[in-house]
Amino acid sequence: MKYGPADIDPYVAIFARYLREQGLPVTRQRAAVAEAVFSSPNHQSVEDIDAELRDNNVRLGKATIYRTLELLVRSGLVEEHDFGEGFKRFEHRLSRNPIHHHMVCMDSGEVIEFRSEEIARIVEETAARHGFRPAHHKLVIFGLSRASQEAGRAVKYRGITCPIETA
């Protein structure tokens, strides 16, 4: 689902307020990157954001995109994810589904979001049992999506093999 300008503008305004509170300038470049992140329901890489900006005739250097993403993460409006692909993905936290978990297909890179009241309950019960007060948690499940399984893909073991097993 793509968000419209009316949905995005308040998010960019919150980011602009954060920048002003930090004594940083609110620039068109920073607003453009924020808008690209807030307008996507996907987990975007820097390459994805750069491509979207270029599609909208906005030309920014990658360094500007990286620095703005760092500010968005620091502001708490955007979350950074490392799904083991060799690069980071970014997701805004102001979504309609702010508390969710991820499943990552190791074949296609597809990221599937899901919610689970049962996982939330387990986190709370486990924390209480240990006298721990959780602030947040992340759960990422790596495996194969249905489409990759149906295409006959398999997960390749990436760890060290035991010499006894290879003999």
Helices and strands as residue ranges (DSSP letters): H 5-21, H 28-38, H 46-55, H 62-75, E 78-82, E 88-92, E 101-105, E 111-114, H 117-129, E 140-143, H 146-150, H 163-166
